[in-house]
Amino acid sequence: MEYTRRIRELREDHDYTQRQIAEILNVGQRTYADYEYGKIRIPLDSMIKLAEFYNVDMNYICGLSNYKSSFPK
């Protein structure tokens, strides 16, 4: 699953902790860690929140594109 690698890279590139991103998504840190490790699938609404938060296109997060286009306004 490409998105697991992408959400981890985005978080690390912006110097956020898993706990900080978990708070943004209103989930526990362990749940967010499970998203990154691919143990559980991230809900679509959370994926959209992350795309908007990082200002990247959903296609980038999902691995359909290698370009970090801006989140559509």
N, C-alpha and C positions, 0 to 999 in steps of 0.2 A: 504494500500500500504506500504509494508515493506521498500521500498527505501526511503520514506520520513523520517522515523525514523533514518535510517542508515546514510543518508547524514547529518542530524542534529548532530547525535552523533559523526561522524567523524570530523565535523567542530569544535564542542565543545571540543573533546579530543585533538585537535591540537591547541586550543586557538585562532581560527580565528573568525572574525566577519562575519556576513552575507555580509557586504559591501566588505570585502576583497575577499571573494569567488566569489561574483558577478562580481568583476573586472576581476578575472581570467577567468570567463565564458563570459565576455563581455556582461553582462546584467545588468539591474538596480537592486539595492538592493531589491526593492519591488518585482520584478519578482523572484529573488532568494528566498525571503521569501515565496512567493506563491508556489515554488517548495517544500520547506520544509513542508508547511502546507497542501500540496496535493490539492491546489486550481487549479493549472494547472500542467500538466505533464511535466516533464523535458525531453527535447529533447535527443535523443540517443547520439548525438555528445557531448553534455554537460555531460552526464553520463560517457562517456568514458574519457573525460577530467578529471573529478573528480576521477575516478578510477586510472588514471595515476598519478594525482597530489598526492593523498593519498597513492599511491603504494599498492592498494588492488585489488583483483580480482573482476570482474563485478558480479560474482555469489554472492559475499558477499554483495555488495551494493544492489543487487536485492532481497536479502533475500533467495537465493537458497542454501546458505551455511552459517554456523556460524563461519567459519575459515577465517581469514584475510590473505589469500595467497597473494603473491606478484603479482603485475600487470605483465602480460607476456611481456617479452622484445622482 
